[in-house]
Amino acid sequence: MTEAKRESERVPMHGEVTGEVTVFMPMHIVNMSERGAQIETSFPLHLDSLHEFRLSLGDRSVVVKGRIVHCQIGELHQGAIRYRTGLEFIEPPEHARAAIREFVIAQTAARLAPPVIDAELADEL
């Protein structure tokens, strides 16, 4: 965009002016409840820092804010360090809380259901 098309003039910054950018990075959710989750990442997260997390819950996706409650080196995975991090969801919107609750209930039910084994009944000998 050229200067003529801008609604406001950009002013050059004198000295050092810094900022931060939010970038969504992949993570693996190890376990989750309505109040928080344990995740694995390829990078450490700082204790007590706040982040936004996009959770893919089956056919639904929600974004929630989370506070890092612990982060430690987990295990080596294909030659790379994996960090295991616990996070607490901070004031999730009601639609996100409901989606998480429904997903956790569905996961619990699937875990408790007896496995279905494909088999055939043999004729008596």
C-alpha positions as CSV (number, residue, x, y, z in Angstrom):
1,M,0.0,0.0,0.0
2,T,1.4,3.4,-0.9
3,E,1.5,6.4,1.5
4,A,-1.2,8.1,-0.5
5,K,-3.7,5.3,0.2
6,R,-3.2,5.1,4.0
7,E,-5.8,6.6,6.3
8,S,-3.1,7.7,8.7
9,E,0.5,8.6,8.4
10,R,3.2,6.1,9.6
11,V,5.7,7.8,11.8
12,P,9.3,6.5,11.9
13,M,10.3,5.0,15.3
14,H,13.4,6.5,17.0
15,G,15.3,4.1,19.2
16,E,14.4,0.5,19.7
17,V,10.7,-0.3,19.7
18,T,9.8,-4.0,20.1
19,G,6.7,-6.1,20.1
20,E,5.5,-9.7,19.9
21,V,3.6,-11.7,17.4
22,T,1.2,-14.6,18.1
23,V,1.9,-17.7,15.9
24,F,-0.1,-20.9,16.2
25,M,2.4,-23.9,16.5
26,P,1.4,-27.5,16.5
27,M,1.0,-29.4,19.8
28,H,-0.2,-32.8,21.0
29,I,-2.8,-32.9,23.7
30,V,-1.9,-35.7,26.1
31,N,-5.0,-35.4,28.4
32,M,-7.7,-32.8,29.0
33,S,-10.4,-31.9,31.4
34,E,-12.9,-29.1,31.4
35,R,-10.4,-26.9,33.4
36,G,-7.1,-27.6,31.7
37,A,-4.9,-29.9,29.7
38,Q,-1.5,-31.4,29.5
39,I,0.2,-30.9,26.1
40,E,3.5,-31.8,24.3
41,T,5.3,-29.3,22.2
42,S,8.7,-29.0,20.6
43,F,9.4,-25.8,22.5
44,P,9.2,-24.7,26.2
45,L,6.5,-22.4,27.5
46,H,7.2,-20.0,30.4
47,L,5.7,-20.6,33.8
48,D,2.6,-18.3,34.4
49,S,2.6,-17.0,30.9
50,L,-0.7,-16.7,29.1
51,H,-1.4,-18.0,25.6
52,E,-4.2,-18.7,23.2
53,F,-4.8,-22.3,22.3
54,R,-6.8,-23.6,19.3
55,L,-8.2,-27.0,20.2
56,S,-9.5,-29.3,17.5
57,L,-12.2,-31.3,19.2
58,G,-13.4,-33.8,16.6
59,D,-15.6,-31.7,14.2
60,R,-15.4,-28.6,16.4
61,S,-12.6,-26.1,17.0
62,V,-12.4,-23.6,19.8
63,V,-9.9,-21.1,21.0
64,V,-9.2,-20.7,24.7
65,K,-6.8,-18.7,26.8
66,G,-4.5,-20.8,29.1
67,R,-2.0,-20.1,31.8
68,I,1.1,-22.3,32.0
69,V,1.3,-24.0,35.4
70,H,4.3,-26.3,34.7
71,C,6.6,-27.1,31.9
72,Q,9.3,-29.7,31.8
73,I,11.4,-31.7,29.4
74,G,9.4,-34.8,28.5
75,E,11.1,-37.2,26.2
76,L,13.2,-37.4,23.1
77,H,11.1,-38.0,19.9
78,Q,12.9,-38.7,16.7
79,G,16.0,-36.9,18.0
80,A,14.1,-33.8,19.1
81,I,13.3,-32.8,22.7
82,R,9.6,-32.8,23.6
83,Y,8.3,-30.5,26.4
84,R,5.4,-31.6,28.6
85,T,3.3,-28.6,29.7
86,G,0.3,-28.3,32.0
87,L,-2.1,-25.5,31.4
88,E,-5.1,-24.1,33.1
89,F,-7.9,-22.7,30.9
90,I,-8.6,-19.1,31.9
91,E,-12.2,-17.8,31.7
92,P,-13.2,-19.8,28.6
93,P,-16.3,-18.5,26.8
94,E,-19.3,-20.7,27.5
95,H,-19.4,-22.1,24.0
96,A,-15.8,-23.3,24.3
97,R,-16.4,-24.7,27.8
98,A,-19.5,-26.6,26.5
99,A,-17.5,-28.0,23.5
100,I,-14.6,-29.1,25.8
101,R,-17.1,-30.7,28.3
102,E,-18.9,-32.6,25.5
103,F,-15.6,-33.7,24.0
104,V,-14.2,-34.9,27.3
105,I,-17.5,-36.8,28.1
106,A,-17.4,-38.5,24.6
107,Q,-13.7,-39.5,25.1
108,T,-14.5,-40.9,28.5
109,A,-17.4,-42.9,27.2
110,A,-15.3,-44.3,24.3
111,R,-12.5,-45.3,26.8
112,L,-15.0,-47.1,29.1
113,A,-16.8,-48.9,26.3
114,P,-15.8,-52.5,25.9
115,P,-13.8,-53.2,22.7
116,V,-15.7,-54.6,19.8
117,I,-13.9,-57.6,18.3
118,D,-14.8,-58.9,14.9
119,A,-15.2,-62.6,15.0
120,E,-17.2,-65.6,13.8
121,L,-18.7,-68.4,15.7
122,A,-17.3,-71.7,14.7
123,D,-19.5,-74.8,14.2
124,E,-19.3,-77.2,17.1
125,L,-16.8,-80.0,16.5
